[in-house]
Structures are given as C-alpha cells and as structure tokens.
Amino acid sequence: MSAETIRVGLIGAGGNTTSRHIPGLKAQDGVEIVAVANRSRASGQRVADEFNIPTVYDDWPSLLAASDIDAVCIGTWPNMHKTLTVASLAAGKHVLCEARMALDLGDAKAMLDASRNQPALVAQIVPAPHTLAFDQTIQAMIADGYIGELIAIDARIAANRAYPDGSTPIHWRQDRALSGMNVMNMGIWYEAMMRWVGPARSVMAVGQSVVSHRVDETGARRAMEIPDHIDVIGQMEQGGQMRLNVSSVLGHAPDMADVHIFGTEGTLRLRHPVGGALGLSAGKRGAAELAPVEIDAAKRGGWRVEEEFINAIRGKEPVTHTDLVTGVRYMEWTEAVTRSLRQGQSITLPL
C-alpha cells in the first residue's frame, strides 16, 4: 500500500480526534478521511461539515462494512475500545485507537489477540504524549550510566490543581462503566515511566474518592467509584522502587508534575511548575544542586502519532508509540492498582 491512497474512517470524534488526529491525518500525503460515525448522526454531521468529510454513517457497523475504508481511527471512550478494535480488525481495517487502551486487562488482551490474528494489519494505541520531548534524553542518560543503579522513581502529579468540588457534572473519566479501571491520568504517567525505567513487579495502592458522590444528568445521586486521590508504591523489575501520587483534589498543589529518578550516582528531575513548561534537570554525585539539561534537537521527540500510523501501514516504520504489547503492560499495572485498592494488599506482576 506504499503508493496507494489510504482512506480513513472515524469512529467517535471527540476533542482529541478533532484537535489532533484529523489534522494529523490530513497532513499526511496520500491520506483521505472519507467517513465518520459519531454518537449521533447530527454530531457526526457537524464534524463532517467542519472538516469536509464526505460521508456520515448512522452507526459504526455501517462504517466498518464500507469497502472504501482502509483504516479506522477510534476516538470513543474506553468502554468501546475492545469492541471496535476487534470488529475493525475482523473487517480488514488498520486501527488507531485512542488511549486509554481498554476498560480492563481482559479487554486489552482481547485486542492484542485480535491484532495477532491479523498480522498484516497495523494496530496502534495513542501514546501518552506529555514526556515525548524528553524521553530519548532520559533514556540515553540512564543507559549511559548517569544515575548509576536505580534507587527510586518518585512522582507527584496534579491531575487537576483544585480543591474538591462535588457540584461539577460527572466526567466520563469518573464513570466506571465508561472508564473502567483507569484512574485519572495515572496510566499515562506509568506508560512514560516504563519508557525510562521499565515495568514494575509489584503494586501496593491506597486511594480515596474525596468527592464521594455526584449527581448525574437524571438527577440521581451516584457514588464515585474511581479515586480522585491515589498513592501507589511498588518494586521495579530492574531493581529500585516507585512511588506515584496522583490527585485531582489538592488545592494549591505546588506543581502540575514533579518526577525524580534517584540513582546511586545521579538524579534526574522532570518538573512542570504551575504556569510554566515541563523541564528536565540533573545532577551527579558531588554536585551542589541539579542543573537544567539542554535537550539536543536531534533527540527531542514530539507528537507524530498519525505519521507513524500511516508509515506503519505503508511498511516504512514499526509502531513504537504505542504498540499493543506495551498497552497491555500498562493495563496490567492499572488493573493491579485496582486489585490492590480493593484487597488492601500488594499485588505481584505479571498478573
């Protein structure tokens, strides 16, 4: 398919699809977005009108049945990711699926199995994007021995820098039926950590829903099952430990993100200050303080999800951000966190 036009259909067209995937796909040579199926025909028509998409389908099965579609971009909530990925691959379509990968580990494994049964088709999960500019530098510094042996990776993440507010509407990320075992932006930070120091081999979690209930669109009172404040600790497969705090209810949180990678010979710090930009600093044994790290332009990554997806279809490069094996690995960790919360004990990986 290297010289042929690749025709893409959209299933779901939310914020990330319209802000990133549609422009990103349109920027690729020889790619046409030919159809959309959204939650309603009216919402699909609005997207089609805005982006000059010629065909609007009433439902996703009709879109998958179309013979003029080579690939699909799935932009729904996680509750539909397995169903749509498995059906798309069975229909002979390449798949770009929005993060988070799935509701739970079982769904993620079913997606991976379906992909392995269709080795000629590309299947890709949208990656965690926030650290892309720094990943290669962090990986290279660790590989070159900058930190020595890992002692600990320690992270505090403000998913939302605000005091608790139960008056706000239920977001899909707060709805277990739609988001599954995913918790705030916990999973995307673990995905980034895996790029730097590999996976965890144990998980122990405590968490709470500080906002214990919300009122849904029908006026019914709904208990919040997904934590809005969580602490996760664990041992890393390579040695060393992890500590991760994620919260959306800490008023005046000092930073949006603050991640330290402590080693026997050096320390790396990735920090996103309030009102500022993400930056990397580092220091070796004997240095008085950490110093800013200048990112080599040749190692500065960035968002190229749609380019990688199309290149993979054309056989020009493999999927790296993110292949389904990696997606299953972060969903396994996510499920282990939920099991630990429910059981009050440490969970050993792999499950």
C-alpha positions as CSV (number, residue, x, y, z in Angstrom):
1,M,0.0,0.0,0.0
2,S,3.1,2.2,-0.1
3,A,1.9,4.2,-3.1
4,E,-1.8,3.9,-2.7
5,T,-4.2,6.4,-1.1
6,I,-5.1,5.4,2.4
7,R,-8.7,6.1,3.2
8,V,-9.6,6.6,6.9
9,G,-12.9,6.4,8.7
10,L,-13.5,8.0,12.1
11,I,-15.5,6.2,14.8
12,G,-16.0,8.7,17.5
13,A,-14.9,12.3,17.0
14,G,-14.3,13.9,20.4
15,G,-11.8,16.5,21.4
16,N,-8.6,14.6,20.8
17,T,-9.8,13.4,17.4
18,T,-10.8,16.8,16.2
19,S,-7.8,18.6,17.6
20,R,-5.0,16.1,16.9
21,H,-6.0,13.1,14.8
22,I,-8.0,14.8,12.0
23,P,-5.3,17.5,11.4
24,G,-2.5,14.9,11.8
25,L,-4.0,12.5,9.3
26,K,-4.9,15.3,6.8
27,A,-1.2,16.4,7.0
28,Q,0.0,13.1,5.6
29,D,0.4,12.7,1.8
30,G,-1.9,10.3,0.2
31,V,-4.4,10.1,3.1
32,E,-8.1,10.9,2.9
33,I,-10.6,11.0,5.7
34,V,-13.6,9.7,3.9
35,A,-16.2,8.9,6.6
36,V,-17.3,9.5,10.2
37,A,-19.7,7.8,12.6
38,N,-20.2,9.6,15.9
39,R,-22.6,9.1,18.9
40,S,-25.4,10.6,16.8
41,R,-25.8,11.4,13.1
42,A,-26.2,15.1,14.0
43,S,-22.9,15.2,15.9
44,G,-21.2,13.3,13.1
45,Q,-22.6,15.7,10.5
46,R,-21.2,18.6,12.4
47,V,-17.7,17.1,12.3
48,A,-18.1,16.2,8.7
49,D,-19.1,19.8,7.8
50,E,-16.2,21.3,9.8
51,F,-13.6,19.1,8.2
52,N,-15.1,18.4,4.8
53,I,-15.6,14.7,5.4
54,P,-17.8,13.3,2.6
55,T,-19.8,10.5,4.3
56,V,-21.6,10.3,7.6
57,Y,-22.8,7.0,8.9
58,D,-25.6,6.4,11.4
59,D,-23.6,3.8,13.2
60,W,-20.1,2.2,13.4
61,P,-21.1,-1.2,11.9
62,S,-22.2,0.6,8.7
63,L,-18.8,2.4,8.5
64,L,-16.9,-0.9,9.0
65,A,-18.9,-2.5,6.3
66,A,-17.8,0.1,3.8
67,S,-15.4,-1.2,1.1
68,D,-13.8,2.2,0.5
69,I,-12.2,2.4,4.0
70,D,-8.7,1.0,4.7
71,A,-8.2,2.2,8.3
72,V,-10.2,3.5,11.2
73,C,-9.4,6.0,14.0
74,I,-11.3,5.1,17.1
75,G,-12.0,8.1,19.3
76,T,-14.6,6.8,21.7
77,W,-14.4,6.3,25.5
78,P,-12.5,3.2,26.7
79,N,-15.7,1.1,27.2
80,M,-16.0,0.7,23.4
81,H,-12.3,0.2,22.5
82,K,-12.2,-3.6,22.6
83,T,-15.5,-4.0,20.7
84,L,-14.4,-1.6,18.0
85,T,-10.8,-2.7,17.7
86,V,-11.8,-6.4,17.4
87,A,-14.5,-5.6,14.9
88,S,-12.3,-3.3,12.8
89,L,-9.5,-5.8,12.5
90,A,-12.1,-8.5,11.6
91,A,-13.3,-6.2,8.9
92,G,-9.8,-5.9,7.5
93,K,-9.2,-2.3,8.7
94,H,-6.0,-1.0,10.2
95,V,-6.7,0.5,13.7
96,L,-5.5,3.7,15.5
97,C,-7.2,3.5,18.9
98,E,-7.4,6.4,21.4
99,A,-5.9,6.0,24.9
100,R,-6.6,4.6,27.5
101,M,-6.3,1.2,25.8
102,A,-9.4,-0.5,27.3
103,L,-11.7,-0.9,30.3
104,D,-9.5,-3.6,31.9
105,L,-6.8,-6.1,31.3
106,G,-9.2,-8.7,29.8
107,D,-10.3,-6.3,27.1
108,A,-6.8,-5.2,26.4
109,K,-5.6,-8.8,26.0
110,A,-8.6,-9.5,23.6
111,M,-7.4,-6.5,21.5
112,L,-3.9,-7.9,21.4
113,D,-5.1,-11.3,20.4
114,A,-7.2,-9.9,17.6
115,S,-4.2,-8.0,16.3
116,R,-2.0,-11.0,16.4
117,N,-4.6,-12.9,14.4
118,Q,-4.4,-10.2,11.7
119,P,-0.6,-9.7,11.3
120,A,-1.0,-7.8,8.0
121,L,-2.9,-5.1,9.8
122,V,-1.5,-2.3,11.9
123,A,-2.9,-1.7,15.3
124,Q,-1.7,1.2,17.4
125,I,-2.8,2.9,20.7
126,V,-2.4,6.6,21.0
127,P,0.5,7.2,23.4
128,A,1.0,9.3,26.5
129,P,2.2,12.5,24.9
130,H,3.4,14.7,27.7
131,T,7.0,13.5,28.0
132,L,7.8,12.8,24.3
133,A,10.2,15.7,24.1
134,F,12.3,14.4,26.9
135,D,12.0,10.6,26.6
136,Q,15.0,10.0,24.4
137,T,17.3,12.1,26.6
138,I,16.2,10.5,29.8
139,Q,16.6,7.0,28.3
140,A,20.1,7.8,26.9
141,M,21.3,9.3,30.2
142,I,20.1,6.3,32.2
143,A,21.6,3.9,29.6
144,D,24.9,5.7,29.7
145,G,25.1,5.3,33.5
146,Y,24.3,8.8,34.5
147,I,22.2,7.8,37.6
148,G,24.0,4.5,38.3
149,E,21.6,1.9,39.7
150,L,18.0,3.0,40.2
151,I,17.1,3.6,43.8
152,A,13.6,5.1,43.3
153,I,11.4,6.9,40.9
154,D,9.2,9.3,42.8
155,A,6.4,11.3,41.2
156,R,3.6,13.7,42.3
157,I,1.1,14.5,39.7
158,A,-1.7,17.1,39.8
159,A,-4.4,15.8,37.5
160,N,-6.3,18.9,38.4
161,R,-4.9,21.6,40.7
162,A,-8.1,22.4,42.6
163,Y,-10.0,21.8,45.9
164,P,-12.7,19.2,45.9
165,D,-15.9,20.3,44.2
166,G,-18.9,17.9,44.1
167,S,-21.1,20.3,42.2
168,T,-19.4,19.7,38.9
169,P,-21.0,17.2,36.4
170,I,-19.8,13.6,36.2
171,H,-17.0,13.3,33.6
172,W,-16.6,10.1,31.7
173,R,-13.3,9.5,33.4
174,Q,-15.2,9.4,36.7
175,D,-17.6,6.8,35.5
176,R,-16.5,3.2,36.0
177,A,-18.8,2.0,33.2
178,L,-17.1,4.2,30.7
179,S,-13.5,4.4,32.0
180,G,-13.1,1.0,33.6
181,M,-10.1,0.6,35.8
182,N,-8.3,3.7,34.5
183,V,-7.8,6.3,37.2
184,M,-7.3,10.0,36.3
185,N,-4.1,10.3,34.3
186,M,-2.3,7.7,36.4
187,G,-1.9,5.3,33.5
188,I,-0.3,7.7,31.1
189,W,2.4,8.6,33.6
190,Y,3.1,4.9,34.2
191,E,3.4,4.5,30.4
192,A,6.1,7.2,30.4
193,M,7.9,5.7,33.4
194,M,8.1,2.4,31.6
195,R,9.9,4.1,28.7
196,W,12.6,5.3,31.2
197,V,13.0,2.5,33.8
198,G,10.9,-0.4,32.6
199,P,7.9,-2.1,34.3
200,A,7.0,-2.6,37.9
201,R,7.0,-6.1,39.5
202,S,4.7,-5.2,42.5
203,V,2.0,-2.8,43.3
204,M,0.5,-1.5,46.6
205,A,-2.1,1.2,46.4
206,V,-4.3,3.3,48.7
207,G,-6.8,5.8,47.4
208,Q,-10.0,7.6,48.2
209,S,-12.9,9.4,46.5
210,V,-12.7,12.7,48.3
211,V,-15.8,13.7,46.3
212,S,-17.8,10.7,47.4
213,H,-20.8,11.3,45.1
214,R,-22.1,13.4,42.3
215,V,-25.5,14.0,40.7
216,D,-25.9,12.7,37.2
217,E,-27.9,14.1,34.3
218,T,-31.0,12.4,35.6
219,G,-30.7,14.0,39.0
220,A,-29.7,10.7,40.6
221,R,-27.0,10.6,43.3
222,R,-24.1,8.5,42.1
223,A,-21.3,7.1,44.2
224,M,-17.8,7.8,42.8
225,E,-16.0,4.5,42.4
226,I,-12.9,5.9,40.8
227,P,-10.5,7.5,43.3
228,D,-9.7,11.2,42.9
229,H,-6.6,10.9,45.2
230,I,-4.3,7.9,45.0
231,D,-0.9,6.7,46.1
232,V,0.9,3.8,44.5
233,I,4.2,2.2,45.6
234,G,5.9,-0.8,44.2
235,Q,9.2,-2.5,43.3
236,M,10.6,-2.2,39.8
237,E,11.6,-5.2,37.7
238,Q,15.1,-3.8,37.2
239,G,15.5,-3.1,40.9
240,G,14.6,0.0,42.9
241,Q,11.2,1.3,43.9
242,M,8.4,3.5,42.6
243,R,6.2,6.0,44.4
244,L,3.4,7.7,42.5
245,N,0.9,10.2,43.8
246,V,-1.9,11.4,41.5
247,S,-4.6,13.7,42.7
248,S,-7.3,16.0,41.3
249,V,-8.4,17.4,44.6
250,L,-5.2,19.1,46.0
251,G,-5.8,22.9,46.2
252,H,-2.7,24.9,45.7
253,A,-0.7,21.8,44.7
254,P,2.9,23.1,44.3
255,D,3.5,21.7,40.7
256,M,1.5,20.1,37.9
257,A,4.0,17.3,37.9
258,D,7.3,16.7,39.7
259,V,9.2,13.4,39.0
260,H,12.5,12.4,40.4
261,I,14.6,9.5,39.2
262,F,17.1,8.8,42.0
263,G,20.1,6.6,41.4
264,T,23.3,5.6,43.2
265,E,25.3,8.1,41.2
266,G,22.9,10.8,39.9
267,T,19.4,12.2,39.9
268,L,17.1,13.3,37.2
269,R,14.1,15.6,37.7
270,L,11.3,16.3,35.3
271,R,9.2,19.1,36.6
272,H,6.1,21.0,35.3
273,P,5.7,24.1,37.5
274,V,2.4,25.9,37.8
275,G,2.2,28.4,34.9
276,G,5.4,27.1,33.4
277,A,6.6,24.4,31.0
278,L,7.9,20.9,31.6
279,G,11.7,20.9,32.0
280,L,14.5,18.4,32.8
281,S,17.3,18.9,35.3
282,A,20.0,16.6,36.5
283,G,22.9,16.3,38.9
284,K,25.7,13.8,39.6
285,R,27.2,12.7,42.9
286,G,29.2,15.7,44.3
287,A,27.2,18.4,42.5
288,A,25.7,21.1,44.9
289,E,22.4,21.3,43.0
290,L,20.6,20.0,40.0
291,A,21.2,21.9,36.8
292,P,19.0,22.3,33.7
293,V,19.5,19.8,30.9
294,E,19.6,21.2,27.4
295,I,17.7,18.8,25.1
296,D,19.6,18.0,21.9
297,A,17.3,18.9,18.9
298,A,18.1,15.5,17.4
299,K,16.7,13.8,20.5
300,R,13.7,16.0,21.0
301,G,10.7,13.8,20.3
302,G,7.2,15.1,19.6
303,W,3.7,14.2,18.5
304,R,3.8,12.2,15.3
305,V,1.2,9.6,16.1
306,E,-0.7,9.9,12.8
307,E,2.5,10.0,10.8
308,E,3.8,6.8,12.5
309,F,0.4,5.1,11.9
310,I,0.4,5.8,8.2
311,N,4.1,5.0,7.8
312,A,3.5,1.6,9.6
313,I,0.6,0.9,7.2
314,R,3.0,1.6,4.3
315,G,5.8,-0.5,5.8
316,K,8.1,2.4,6.4
317,E,8.5,2.0,10.1
318,P,7.1,0.0,13.0
319,V,4.7,1.2,15.6
320,T,6.6,2.4,18.7
321,H,4.1,4.8,20.3
322,T,2.2,2.7,21.3
323,D,2.1,-0.9,20.3
324,L,-0.5,-3.2,21.8
325,V,2.0,-5.2,23.8
326,T,3.0,-2.0,25.7
327,G,-0.6,-1.1,26.0
328,V,-1.4,-4.5,27.7
329,R,1.5,-4.0,30.0
330,Y,0.2,-0.6,31.3
331,M,-3.3,-2.0,31.5
332,E,-1.9,-4.9,33.6
333,W,-0.4,-2.4,36.0
334,T,-3.6,-0.4,36.1
335,E,-5.6,-3.5,36.9
336,A,-3.1,-4.4,39.7
337,V,-3.6,-1.0,41.2
338,T,-7.4,-1.5,41.3
339,R,-6.9,-5.0,42.8
340,S,-4.6,-3.6,45.5
341,L,-7.1,-0.9,46.3
342,R,-9.9,-3.5,46.7
343,Q,-7.9,-6.2,48.5
344,G,-5.7,-4.0,50.7
345,Q,-2.6,-5.9,49.8
346,S,0.4,-5.9,47.5
347,I,-0.1,-7.4,44.0
348,T,2.7,-9.1,42.2
349,L,3.2,-8.6,38.5
350,P,2.7,-10.1,35.9
351,L,-0.9,-11.0,36.8
